[in-house]
Amino acid sequence: MANIILNDVRKKYGPVEAIQGVSLDIADGELVVLVGPSGCGKSTLLRMIAGLESITGGTISIGGRVVNELEPSERDIAMVFQNYALYPHMTVRQNLAYGLKNRNTPKDEIDRRIADAAKALEIEPFLDRKPRQLSGGQRQRVAMGRAIVREPAAFLFDEPLSNLDAKLRVQMRVEIKRLQRALATTSVYVTHDQMEAMTLADRLVVLNAGRIEQVGTPIELYEKPQTTFVATFIGSPSMNLLSKKWSSDWRIGNGPSLPAGTATLGVRPEDLHLSASNSADSGLTIDVKVAAVELVGAESYVHGTLPDRQPVVFRVPGRSKIGLDDLATVHAAWENLHFFDDTGRRLA
């Protein structure tokens, strides 16, 4: 096992700086998830840690050793890709053993590692099958097994669940979390799926245009996003951002005085609740004209607009009688309000 340290890491493609001075300390045994929209640099950063991409500036250390000039095979890492990368002509057992044989690992040690990995991943019945005889989920387990038998200092996951259907993704992310905790191996995981990121990570790293927007535990990023970018990226549906100076449309009562120069108020859909228009509680009260009701089972998400036509989403019970064109009064407690300045940085 090992920690991973990135110090002012940069990557240029011609005049374009895809990674712009990323610094990050990943603790021994920690599972860190890199998340962000397409093109933010998360996969590039992972490939730089793996040695599959050269770096333009800065240093990458794994286990106290600077690895900038080392080949991938010399970095003591194992990578799991989204496309499984299994050898189709080999059995599962042979796929698991291939890398170990290339390292001249003794046969009894290979057999032990395969047996341990197969048991942990519940793929023992499939050891003598070819990849084409397996389902997508079973293939992904084999790809993970091939990484596990290496017993590396760190695992790197590059969107490993993106080819699976929704139900199987849920099952596999639970399995990955269970295995990572059992193995206590330092892991870096890339995904564009914020739900996957929230459920897997010890810490989240939100990337935007090659820079780190915020690092923290999932609950820290959910409850205290430091920028409007993080506020809208973490959480589903996204946080409502009401971008204008305070007016009679927003009734804010009994709370602390508003920060000077506040430009944007944020409130999550799940923190807005139907209330009486004369609510005396501290916090925010707004009137929303209902445009659509999205039933998702035990709850519904109501989409509407303020009098100035800004969009707002809030949550109600699934059997709520609220309908199209209704005028709904909703309220959020003061402690659930977020304030951001004109640059999108958190004020309070």
C-alpha positions as CSV (number, residue, x, y, z in Angstrom):
1,M,0.0,0.0,0.0
2,A,1.1,3.6,-0.6
3,N,0.0,7.2,-0.6
4,I,-0.1,9.2,-3.8
5,I,1.0,12.8,-3.9
6,L,0.4,15.2,-6.8
7,N,2.4,18.5,-6.6
8,D,1.5,21.2,-9.1
9,V,0.9,18.6,-11.9
10,R,0.3,20.1,-15.4
11,K,-0.4,18.8,-18.8
12,K,-0.2,20.7,-22.1
13,Y,-1.4,19.7,-25.6
14,G,0.3,22.3,-27.7
15,P,-1.0,25.7,-26.4
16,V,-3.9,24.1,-24.5
17,E,-3.2,23.4,-20.8
18,A,-5.6,20.5,-20.0
19,I,-4.4,20.1,-16.4
20,Q,-3.6,23.3,-14.7
21,G,-1.5,22.9,-11.6
22,V,-3.3,20.1,-9.7
23,S,-2.0,19.4,-6.1
24,L,-3.5,16.6,-4.1
25,D,-2.5,14.2,-1.3
26,I,-4.2,10.8,-1.3
27,A,-3.7,8.9,2.0
28,D,-2.6,5.3,2.2
29,G,-5.7,3.1,1.9
30,E,-8.0,6.0,0.9
31,L,-10.5,5.8,-2.0
32,V,-10.6,9.1,-3.8
33,V,-13.0,9.8,-6.6
34,L,-12.2,12.2,-9.4
35,V,-15.5,13.6,-10.7
36,G,-16.5,16.3,-13.2
37,P,-18.1,16.8,-16.6
38,S,-16.7,15.5,-19.9
39,G,-13.5,17.3,-20.8
40,C,-12.7,18.4,-17.3
41,G,-9.4,16.4,-17.2
42,K,-10.2,13.6,-14.8
43,S,-9.2,10.7,-17.1
44,T,-6.1,12.6,-18.3
45,L,-5.1,13.0,-14.6
46,L,-5.6,9.3,-13.9
47,R,-3.6,8.3,-17.0
48,M,-0.8,10.6,-15.8
49,I,-0.7,8.8,-12.4
50,A,-0.7,5.5,-14.3
51,G,2.2,6.6,-16.6
52,L,0.0,6.3,-19.7
53,E,0.3,10.1,-20.3
54,S,3.5,12.1,-19.8
55,I,3.3,15.2,-17.6
56,T,4.4,18.7,-18.6
57,G,5.2,19.9,-15.1
58,G,5.1,19.1,-11.4
59,T,5.7,15.7,-9.7
60,I,3.8,12.6,-9.0
61,S,4.8,10.4,-6.1
62,I,3.6,6.9,-5.2
63,G,4.7,5.5,-1.9
64,G,7.3,8.2,-1.4
65,R,8.9,7.6,-4.8
66,V,8.7,10.2,-7.6
67,V,7.4,8.2,-10.6
68,N,7.5,10.9,-13.3
69,E,10.1,9.0,-15.4
70,L,9.0,5.5,-14.6
71,E,7.1,3.2,-17.0
72,P,3.6,2.1,-16.0
73,S,4.9,-1.4,-15.2
74,E,7.4,0.1,-12.8
75,R,4.9,2.1,-10.8
76,D,3.3,-0.8,-8.8
77,I,-0.2,0.1,-9.8
78,A,-3.1,-1.9,-11.3
79,M,-5.7,-0.3,-13.6
80,V,-9.3,-1.3,-14.3
81,F,-10.7,0.0,-17.5
82,Q,-14.3,0.5,-18.7
83,N,-13.8,-2.0,-21.6
84,Y,-12.6,-4.9,-19.4
85,A,-9.5,-5.5,-21.7
86,L,-9.7,-9.3,-21.3
87,Y,-7.9,-11.7,-23.6
88,P,-10.8,-13.4,-25.5
89,H,-8.8,-16.6,-26.3
90,M,-7.9,-17.2,-22.6
91,T,-10.0,-18.6,-19.8
92,V,-10.8,-16.5,-16.8
93,R,-8.1,-18.4,-14.9
94,Q,-5.5,-17.7,-17.6
95,N,-6.5,-14.0,-17.7
96,L,-6.0,-13.7,-14.0
97,A,-2.6,-15.5,-14.2
98,Y,-1.2,-13.8,-17.3
99,G,0.4,-10.7,-15.6
100,L,1.8,-12.8,-12.7
101,K,3.4,-15.3,-15.1
102,N,5.1,-12.4,-16.9
103,R,6.6,-11.4,-13.6
104,N,7.9,-14.9,-13.0
105,T,5.6,-15.3,-9.9
106,P,5.9,-18.9,-8.5
107,K,3.0,-21.2,-9.6
108,D,1.8,-21.9,-6.1
109,E,1.7,-18.2,-5.4
110,I,-0.3,-17.6,-8.6
111,D,-2.8,-20.3,-7.6
112,R,-3.2,-18.8,-4.1
113,R,-3.8,-15.3,-5.4
114,I,-6.3,-16.5,-8.0
115,A,-8.2,-18.5,-5.5
116,D,-8.3,-15.6,-3.1
117,A,-9.5,-13.1,-5.7
118,A,-12.0,-15.5,-7.2
119,K,-13.5,-16.1,-3.8
120,A,-13.7,-12.4,-2.9
121,L,-15.3,-11.6,-6.3
122,E,-17.6,-14.7,-6.4
123,I,-16.2,-15.8,-9.8
124,E,-15.1,-19.3,-8.8
125,P,-17.6,-21.1,-11.0
126,F,-16.4,-19.1,-14.1
127,L,-12.6,-19.8,-13.8
128,D,-12.6,-22.2,-16.8
129,R,-14.9,-20.1,-19.0
130,K,-13.9,-17.8,-21.8
131,P,-14.9,-14.1,-21.6
132,R,-17.5,-14.5,-24.3
133,Q,-19.4,-16.9,-22.0
134,L,-19.7,-14.3,-19.3
135,S,-22.2,-11.4,-18.7
136,G,-21.0,-7.8,-18.6
137,G,-21.0,-7.8,-14.8
138,Q,-19.0,-11.1,-14.7
139,R,-16.4,-9.7,-17.1
140,Q,-16.0,-6.6,-15.0
141,R,-15.4,-8.8,-11.9
142,V,-12.7,-10.7,-13.8
143,A,-11.1,-7.3,-14.8
144,M,-11.1,-6.4,-11.1
145,G,-9.7,-9.8,-10.2
146,R,-6.8,-9.3,-12.6
147,A,-6.0,-6.1,-10.8
148,I,-6.4,-7.6,-7.3
149,V,-4.1,-10.6,-7.9
150,R,-1.3,-8.1,-8.7
151,E,-1.5,-7.0,-5.0
152,P,-0.4,-3.5,-6.1
153,A,0.4,-0.4,-4.1
154,A,-2.6,1.4,-5.7
155,F,-5.7,0.7,-7.8
156,L,-6.7,3.1,-10.6
157,F,-10.3,2.8,-11.9
158,D,-11.2,4.5,-15.2
159,E,-15.0,4.6,-15.4
160,P,-15.2,0.9,-14.9
161,L,-19.0,0.7,-14.6
162,S,-20.0,2.9,-17.6
163,N,-20.8,-0.1,-19.9
164,L,-23.2,-1.8,-17.4
165,D,-26.9,-1.3,-17.0
166,A,-28.3,0.8,-14.2
167,K,-29.2,-2.0,-11.8
168,L,-25.8,-3.8,-12.3
169,R,-24.0,-0.5,-11.7
170,V,-25.6,-0.2,-8.3
171,Q,-24.6,-3.8,-7.4
172,M,-21.0,-3.3,-8.7
173,R,-20.3,-0.1,-6.9
174,V,-21.4,-1.7,-3.6
175,E,-19.0,-4.6,-4.5
176,I,-16.1,-2.2,-5.3
177,K,-16.6,-0.3,-2.0
178,R,-16.7,-3.6,0.0
179,L,-13.5,-4.9,-1.7
180,Q,-11.6,-1.7,-1.4
181,R,-12.4,-1.5,2.4
182,A,-11.4,-5.2,2.8
183,L,-8.1,-4.8,0.8
184,A,-7.4,-1.3,2.3
185,T,-5.5,-0.5,-1.0
186,T,-5.1,3.2,-2.0
187,S,-7.5,3.8,-4.9
188,V,-8.2,6.5,-7.4
189,Y,-11.5,6.2,-9.2
190,V,-12.7,8.3,-12.2
191,T,-16.4,8.8,-13.0
192,H,-18.7,11.4,-14.5
193,D,-21.6,10.0,-12.5
194,Q,-22.0,12.1,-9.4
195,M,-24.3,9.4,-7.7
196,E,-21.5,6.8,-8.2
197,A,-19.0,9.3,-6.8
198,M,-21.1,10.2,-3.7
199,T,-21.6,6.5,-2.8
200,L,-18.1,5.3,-3.3
201,A,-15.7,8.1,-2.2
202,D,-13.9,8.6,1.1
203,R,-13.1,12.0,-0.5
204,L,-14.4,13.6,-3.7
205,V,-12.3,15.8,-6.0
206,V,-14.4,17.9,-8.2
207,L,-12.6,19.0,-11.4
208,N,-13.6,21.8,-13.8
209,A,-11.6,22.8,-16.9
210,G,-8.4,21.1,-15.6
211,R,-8.5,22.7,-12.1
212,I,-9.7,21.4,-8.7
213,E,-12.9,23.2,-7.7
214,Q,-13.2,21.5,-4.3
215,V,-11.9,18.5,-2.3
216,G,-13.8,17.0,0.6
217,T,-16.0,14.2,1.9
218,P,-19.2,13.6,-0.1
219,I,-21.3,15.1,2.7
220,E,-19.0,18.2,3.0
221,L,-19.4,18.9,-0.7
222,Y,-23.2,18.3,-0.6
223,E,-23.8,20.5,2.5
224,K,-21.2,23.2,1.9
225,P,-20.3,23.6,-1.8
226,Q,-17.6,26.3,-2.1
227,T,-18.6,27.3,-5.6
228,T,-21.8,27.4,-7.7
229,F,-20.2,24.9,-10.0
230,V,-19.9,22.3,-7.2
231,A,-23.3,23.3,-5.9
232,T,-25.0,22.4,-9.2
233,F,-22.8,19.4,-10.0
234,I,-23.2,17.6,-6.7
235,G,-26.8,16.6,-5.9
236,S,-29.7,15.4,-8.1
237,P,-31.7,17.4,-9.1
238,S,-29.2,20.2,-9.0
239,M,-29.3,23.0,-6.5
240,N,-31.6,25.9,-7.4
241,L,-29.6,29.1,-8.0
242,L,-31.6,32.3,-7.8
243,S,-29.5,34.9,-9.3
244,K,-30.7,38.4,-8.6
245,K,-30.8,41.0,-5.9
246,W,-33.4,40.4,-3.1
247,S,-36.9,41.6,-3.9
248,S,-40.5,41.2,-2.7
249,D,-40.6,37.9,-4.6
250,W,-38.2,36.5,-2.0
251,R,-39.5,36.6,1.6
252,I,-36.6,36.1,3.9
253,G,-37.4,36.4,7.6
254,N,-35.9,36.1,11.0
255,G,-32.4,35.1,9.9
256,P,-29.0,36.8,10.1
257,S,-28.5,39.9,8.0
258,L,-27.6,39.0,4.4
259,P,-24.0,39.2,3.3
260,A,-23.1,42.5,1.5
261,G,-23.0,42.2,-2.3
262,T,-24.7,38.8,-2.4
263,A,-25.7,38.0,-6.0
264,T,-26.9,34.4,-5.8
265,L,-28.9,32.4,-3.4
266,G,-28.8,28.6,-3.6
267,V,-31.3,26.1,-2.1
268,R,-31.6,22.4,-2.8
269,P,-34.9,21.0,-4.1
270,E,-35.1,18.6,-1.1
271,D,-34.9,21.6,1.3
272,L,-37.9,23.4,-0.2
273,H,-41.2,22.4,1.4
274,L,-44.8,23.3,0.8
275,S,-45.9,25.9,3.4
276,A,-48.5,28.5,4.3
277,S,-47.9,31.8,2.6
278,N,-47.8,33.5,6.0
279,S,-45.1,31.3,7.4
280,A,-43.3,33.1,10.2
281,D,-40.3,30.7,10.3
282,S,-36.9,32.0,9.6
283,G,-35.6,31.3,6.1
284,L,-36.8,31.8,2.5
285,T,-40.4,31.7,1.3
286,I,-41.2,31.9,-2.4
287,D,-44.2,31.5,-4.7
288,V,-43.8,29.0,-7.6
289,K,-46.0,28.5,-10.6
290,V,-46.0,24.8,-11.4
291,A,-45.0,23.9,-14.9
292,A,-44.4,20.1,-14.6
293,V,-44.6,17.3,-12.0
294,E,-42.1,14.5,-12.3
295,L,-43.2,11.3,-10.4
296,V,-40.2,9.2,-9.4
297,G,-42.0,6.7,-7.1
298,A,-42.3,7.6,-3.4
299,E,-41.7,11.3,-4.2
300,S,-42.2,13.8,-7.0
301,Y,-40.1,16.7,-8.3
302,V,-42.1,19.8,-9.1
303,H,-40.7,22.1,-11.8
304,G,-41.9,25.7,-11.8
305,T,-41.0,29.3,-12.1
306,L,-40.9,32.4,-9.9
307,P,-42.8,35.5,-10.9
308,D,-39.6,36.8,-12.7
309,R,-39.6,33.4,-14.6
310,Q,-36.5,32.0,-12.9
311,P,-36.8,28.1,-12.8
312,V,-37.2,26.4,-9.5
313,V,-37.4,22.7,-8.5
314,F,-38.7,21.3,-5.3
315,R,-39.7,17.9,-3.8
316,V,-43.1,16.7,-2.6
317,P,-44.5,13.3,-1.6
318,G,-45.3,11.1,-4.6
319,R,-49.0,11.1,-4.0
320,S,-49.2,14.9,-3.6
321,K,-52.2,16.5,-5.3
322,I,-50.2,19.4,-6.7
323,G,-51.0,20.0,-10.4
324,L,-50.0,22.0,-13.4
325,D,-50.4,25.8,-13.2
326,D,-51.0,25.6,-9.5
327,L,-49.4,28.4,-7.4
328,A,-47.3,26.8,-4.7
329,T,-45.8,28.5,-1.7
330,V,-42.6,26.8,-0.6
331,H,-40.3,27.5,2.3
332,A,-36.6,26.6,3.2
333,A,-35.1,27.0,6.7
334,W,-32.3,29.5,7.0
335,E,-29.7,26.9,7.7
336,N,-30.4,25.3,4.3
337,L,-29.7,28.5,2.3
338,H,-26.4,29.0,0.5
339,F,-25.0,32.4,-0.6
340,F,-22.5,33.0,-3.4
341,D,-20.9,36.2,-4.7
342,D,-20.7,37.5,-8.3
343,T,-17.8,35.2,-9.1
344,G,-19.6,32.1,-7.9
345,R,-17.6,31.7,-4.7
346,R,-19.3,30.8,-1.4
347,L,-20.1,33.6,1.0
348,A,-22.1,31.8,3.7
